[in-house]
Amino acid sequence: MKIQAGSSRPFPESEGSVGRGVSDAGVFSLMLPDDAATQALGARLARVVRPGLSVWLSGDLGAGKTTLARGLLRELGYTGRVKSPTYTLVELYSFSRFNLYHFDFYRFVDPDEWQEAGLREYFNDTSLCLVEWPEKGGELLPKPDVRVCLEIFDAGRGARVQGLTEAGIRCIAHLPRL
């Protein structure tokens, strides 16, 4: 196990971007040595998530949240520019079977902005929602099905992907096989 500098939390070491698998608690962890590996994890997630799920992306500035979202969107077939919706709050990506909403709550000052913006309607059975900086959304934000925590290490990034609902756990169970 590797301990991040300034942290008491262990993180599993692995070769390149090969993970250790899913634990009994529905957690999949792996090291991501570069942006390409972070995008590859996003592509893997794209193969297991489906409309109706909410995926939270957590981590410090520069940890790779938007890079992971870019990999997911590319795997789904989106070829346009993928940018962080920091200033627009939400970016819509329309696919033939569903809409993907990419949120970034970094600039949220007051969780009441959630109500005022009418964002709850985006979280439904026909949409897939990716949420950066979910902690700024407050208690009004629907609970996630999957949480991806990205951490910065000397040798790259670490990712911990956790299924938090029955549907999320089923998704995460397939990640090691992809």
N, C-alpha and C positions, 0 to 999 in steps of 0.2 A: 504494500500500500504506500502511496505517496501522500504527503501532507503538504498542502499549498502554503507557501510562505505567508505568515500572518493569520493562518487559519488553523483550527483544531480539527477540521473535517478531513478524513482520509478520502483519497480518490484512487480507484484501481489503476495500476499501470497496465499498459497493453502495448503490443507491437503495432506501430502505425495507427491505422484507424480501425483495428479489429477489436471488437468489444468482448467482454467477458460473458455476455448473455444476460438473460432476464433472471433476476433473483426471485425467490418465493414471494417477495413483497411487490412484484410487478414493476421492478425498476431495471432499466437497461442502461449500462454505463459504458463509455468508451472515451479514448483520447482522440483528439482531432489535431493533428500536427500543423494543419494549414487551412486556408480558406477552401481549397478544393475538397478536403475531407469534411468540412462543415457543410458545404453544398451537397456532398454525397449523402450525408445524414438526412438533410432535407429531402433529397430524392427518395431515400428509403422510407421516410415518413409518408411521402406522397402515395406510396404504394399500399399503405395500410390504413390511412385515415379516410373518412367518408363524410358526406353531408350530414349535418346534425351534431357534429362534434365541435367542441371548443378546445383549442390548443393554446396554452399559455407559454410564452417565451420569456424567460427571466435571465438576468445577468447584467453585469455592469456595462457601462458605455464601452463599445468596442469588443464586446464578448462574442459577437457573431449572430445576434438575433436576426437581423435583416439578411445576412448572408445565408443563414439556414432557410429563411422564408424564400429567398431567391432560388435555392436548390429545389425546394418543394414545388414552386411555381413552374420552374423549367421542366421538371419531371411530368407535371400535369399538361405540358404542351404550350405554356405561355411563352411567347418569344419577344415580347416588348420589354421596355425598361422596367426594372423592379427597383423601387426606391423605398426608403423608410417613410411612412406616412406621418412623420413627426409634426409637420406643419398643417397637413390636411386632416389629421386625426384618423381617417380611414381611406383605404384604397380599395376599390372594387375590381375584381377580376372575374369576368363572366365566362363560364364554360358551358358546354351544351347541356350537362345534367344538373348543374348547380352553380351558385355564386360563392366565391371565396372573398371574405372581407378580412383585410389585413389592417388591424388597429395598432396605433401607437399612442399610449397615454402618457408619454414622458412629460408633456407640457401641461397635463391636467393640474389645475391648481385646487379645484374644489370638486369632490365627487358628485356634487349636484349637477355639474356640467353633463354628466351621464344622462340624467333625466331630461334636462333641457334640450339635449341634442337628439333625443328620441332613438338612442342606440339599441335599446332592448329588442326592437323589432328585427334587427339583423341576426340575432341568435335564435335560429329556428331549425326545423327538421330538414329544410332544403338548402341550407347554407353551411359552409365550413368557415369557422372563424379562427384566425390567428391573432393573438393579442400580445403585443410587446408592452412591457411595463405594466402588467396587470395590477400590481400592488397600488398603483395610483388611481385605479378605477374604483377603489373602495368596495364596500359591502354590496353595492348595487350590481356589480358585475356578476353574471352567472358563474357558478363554479366550473372549473375546467374538467374535461374528460382526460386530457393528457397535459402534463407539465414538463417542459424542457428547460432545465437549468444549465446554463453555460457559464463556465468559469475559466479565467485566464491563468495559465501556468507558464513557467519558464519555457517549456518545450511545446507550447501551443495552447490548445483549449481542452477542457474536459467537458463532456456532456453527460448529463444524467436525465434520462427520459423515464417518466413515471406515469403509469395509468392510474387514474384516480376514481374512475367509475368502472362499472362492469364492461361497458363498451370500450373505454380507454385501455383497460387491462388486456382485452382481447387484441386490440391493435398492437400493443407493445409486445405481446407474446410472439408476434410474427417477425419482429425486427431482426433477431439474430440469424434468421434463415435467408435474409435478403442480401 
